[in-house]
Each structure stands twice: as structure tokens, then as C-alpha cells.
Amino acid sequence: MHLVQDSTLPYAQVMEWSLRELRFFVAAAEEGSFTDAAARLYVSQAAVSRTVAGLERTVGDRLLRRVPRGCELTSTGQQLLPHARRVLSEAARFTEFLTSRHGTLRLGYAWAALGRHTAPLQRAWAKEHEAIELELVRHNLPSAGLAEGLCDVAVVRRPVDEKRFESIVVGLERRLVAFASDDAQWSRRRQVSMTEIGDRVVIIDPRVGTTNSQLWLGDDHQPQFIEASDVDGWLDAIAAGRGVGTTAEATAHHHPRPGVTYRPIKDGPRIAVRLAWWRDDPPAGLNDLISAVTTVYATER
């Protein structure tokens, strides 16, 4: 493997070096001997000497000088050594990631994962799938991090780009309203209607939320909308009495907040919960995950 310092340079000016060269150089510098470095790396002394010489030609300066009892760093070598160590450390982490990535299934979500079904899923998965760890990761992005490569499968509650992603509905959730617990109009209410919500200021996260003006299409009561940047900002604004919000019931389980009350919307449309993944790159364990999530939604109600 060869790495380059700056790919924007003309090819003739690109300085090429390899991880092997850095590894051999660091070993020789740390051992203080080409012979001892060779023993550490399980190669010949000539291979160490030849590989370090290649790196020196690339750098354009001597890195190690021979001394009676082995070798020692030159001034340039002393400057290069800490950088070489950092590169090798990053390379080792990258290798570890490549090795372990198939052993972890990253399930992304934006606001709430699967609500009260999250813990049962995690317990069941850990019991039945020892070879693949299920890791939940939260990213407040439209695709819950799927489009950005931050997860392998995403929990989404809105349609996805069907040209890029494939998805399947794994459950349905009630729609709830969230309001300040001391709200003068609703503090004693057990449920409210969509029309009543339409008379209020409604706080939304337009990137990932499940609330938009289409919910009141054809209704004479159209709410005024203000935007929040994520679920924490949404909850803070509601607790402060700046408005109310509608959300999937999973949010109430993932984000209970003092000063915020959740109640059912009696005529609110159900929210479809989907699992989504890259159409051309379904991850290992996907079918088992779909089955497990569908099961907890079917059995935990």
C-alpha cells in the first residue's frame, strides 16, 4: 500500500511512501539496530536496510546513521519519527475497523430508536446473535446517518429516496402531542384532536420530524410553525411554552422531560416505522434485524 502526501500536486511532484517503509524505519529507530529490527519484524537484516534506504530516497535525506553498536536517528529522522508513529497508529485503527466492521451492525436513528421496543430488541439480539453486535447510534440527520455512511441500517419515520435506499415498514406507532405540563388549555386533558393542535403554534424539526403542513390539509385550522434544530431544542421550546409538537410515541419513551407532557392525538394518523438501508449494499444480519424488529412491534403491544 502506498500513500501520498498531497494528491493535488502534479504526479511528478508527488512524494510516495509506504506503510511498510514507515514500519521498518520506526522499528529500526526504536531498536537502535537493523539486526534487532529485522528480528522484531521477522525479516532479514538486508530487507530492513533496503526498505529504510528506499524511504530515505523518497524523503531526500538520511534518517538513520550507522554507528558501531547499530544505528541512531539523524536530525531529520528525529523529526520524522513522531509523525511516522502517528500514521502507523491510524493505520492500525483503520485495519481494526476493517477487520471488525462485519461483526457490528450499526442501527442509526434521528430522534428515537424504537421506543419501548428498543430494550427488548437489544436483549433478544444479544442473546441470539453472538457473532454480530447491534450498536445503536443517534444522528440528527434526514436519513439518521445512513446517507453519510454513519450507520448500516436506519430507523426512519418518513419515506426515503427509493433510488438510493430500500426500506420496509416494521411497525406502526401512535401519534402524540407534546405540550408544557402547565399549559393553561391542556394541562388536564387526556387527549386532543388535530384541529385543536391546528389552533396552536407547532414546533417542528423539518429535516427529520414527522410533522408538516400536510397533516392539516383541508382543515380550516392551520397551525403556525416554528423550527427546532433537534429533539433537545424541540423539547426545550415546548417546556418553555413557545408552542406544542406532534411526534411518534417512541419519542415519549426515549425523551421524557420534566415540564413536558405527552398525550395521544385521538384522530392523529399513525406513523409508519421503517428500516432503511443502501439498495446496493445490504449489510450482514439485515434479514435477522428485520425479523427481530417486526417481532417486538408485534408482541410488545
Secondary structure, 3 states (H helix, E strand, C coil): CEEECCCCCCHHHCCEEEHHHHHHHHHHHHHCCHHHHHHHHCCCHHHHHHHHHHHHHHHCCCCEEEECCEEEECHHHHHHHHHHHHHHHHHHHHHHHHHHHHHEEEEEECCCCCHHHHHHHHHHHHHHCCCCEEEEEECCCCCCCCCCCCCCEEEECCCCCCCCEEEEEEEEECEEEEEECCCCCCCCCCCECHHHHHCCEEEECCCCCCCCHHHHCCCCCCCEEEECCCHHHHHHHHHCCCCEEEEEHHHHHHCCCCCEEEEEECCCCCEEEEEEEECCCCCCCHHHHHHHHHHHHHHCC
